[in-house]
Amino acid sequence: MHDPGSLQLRSAPLEMSPEEFRARGHETVDRVADFLSSLAKRPVTRGESPSELRRALKDTLLPAHGLPAERLLEETATLLFEHSLFNGHPRFWGYITSSAAPIGALGDLLGSAVNPNVGSSMLSPIATEIEAQTVRWIAELMGYPAGGGLLVSGGNMANFVCFVAARRAKAPWHVREVGMNAKDAVRLRVYASKETHTWIQKAADLFGLGTDSIRWIATDPRLQMDMAALRRAITADRAAGDLPFLVVGTAGSVSTGAVDPLAEIAAIAAAENIWFHVDGAYGALAAALPDASADLKALSLADSVAVDPHKWLYAPLEAGCALVRDKEVLREAFSYHPPYYHFDSNPEDAPTNYYELGPQNSRGFRALKVWLAFRQVGRAGYERMIEDDCRLARALFDLVSREKELQACTHALSITTFRYVPGDLRASAAENAEYLDALNTALLDRLQKGGEAFVSNAVLDGRFVLRTCIVNFRTRLADIEALPEIVVRLGREVDAEKRPGRNF
Ligand SMILES: Cc1ncc(COP(=O)(O)O)c(C=O)c1O
């Protein structure tokens, strides 16, 4: 029985003595160090099914009583090391998920131990300033003249924050008070290329415009937004009485890494009084490279930019960043002052209260892992890692181009796309398009479950292709050189199963 008297000398079940914390911490750090050094020797994934995983978890009811931390941490490390997909593996190139900087893991430990609430400066004095400095450094690295910004969970949230800021800035009625139902409301229109990530649909849906308000602008053969089509859509919408309010340019599209003609979009947006937002969740940081294209560097002209530290800054998940040119627009879009907060501000030395600048109230110390990595490697370290990722993607494109049974499709930034085409179908690929789609889909499934290397897919001109995205500082040339052989071997296997009569 719980003895109320014990409150005098309270010893809560979750408390740990300093000795125990030290011992469990050292053991955990040792396990993590062993894990990280063994990554290359492990399969990228075991490709287990959800039911196999539930069995490994011994899915039971909520435990009535606890376990000693020593056993618990040992068991949990084994559970994670044996049943995870390792995006830190040198041969992980799927989607846009980076290897995580080890200093970020140590930063998370430090940050969680202190546990500042970075919603208000009073509750997180140094953490707030570290976040502000981190946001400035992110903007500085990519050459964006940010007036403000904040960290959020990822690219979707960063884009959402900018979308809401744009809606507030450009809707001519009091959108924060009456929403989209104002008597004088007209239909707001947003313009985005067909290659835009799906965040745009969620944003249009969540913030009351509806997905029909999106004008999907066609792309040219290089998958960049077609400027003539953009101009036509804006003109047609104005003629119909709608209000064009936001144009989204992408700096590094999710499928192929294409960068829209950002300078031209900026000029159209300025002439039309439309908010210009850049989704640079993946590619914006490549603007840091001295030889970045003029299109990429033109992200500096945007009213807002979304960028993901958990992509090309190699921060452990989660870390996204919303940046705005005008420092007041986030406050204007998000700030309220409830009576139960007393975060008084000294106008001479005003604190930053992040709860006023974005959707979150209580906020974790996401900035620390990003800030530590910046300080560990500096601008030079990031330029080198991002450039190496791009060079490796180019090397893969060249390797694939030389392989008879592979067809190289695209290369931009650190994304390469290609597909497996059996030798006997090479001359007749167009007539066998559907078969090649099915073959590459099945091949991708086998690759993803096989654990030798992890890639994902893109759909180009309606055709299913394989896609590698290298945001991985552990990948070396030898890893890239191994991929064509793996793909061809598995491609032949799948083809033989699908066409048993085929003569190899
Ligand atoms: C261009 C682009 N925008 C937005 C996102 C969404 O980012 P997140 O998954 O961090 O929410 C991604 C993710 O890959 C992306 O590539």
The ligand as an ORCA input file, in Angstrom:
! r2SCAN-3c Opt
* xyz 0 1
  C      10.054     18.560    -51.700
  C       9.487     18.033    -50.414
  N       8.585     18.751    -49.731
  C       8.049     18.329    -48.572
  C       8.402     17.110    -48.037
  C       7.787     16.658    -46.745
  O       8.773     16.643    -45.745
  P       8.549     15.846    -44.381
  O       8.476     14.409    -44.767
  O       9.738     16.199    -43.576
  O       7.269     16.338    -43.791
  C       9.323     16.313    -48.713
  C       9.686     14.989    -48.199
  O      10.412     14.247    -48.795
  C       9.889     16.790    -49.927
  O      10.776     16.074    -50.613
*
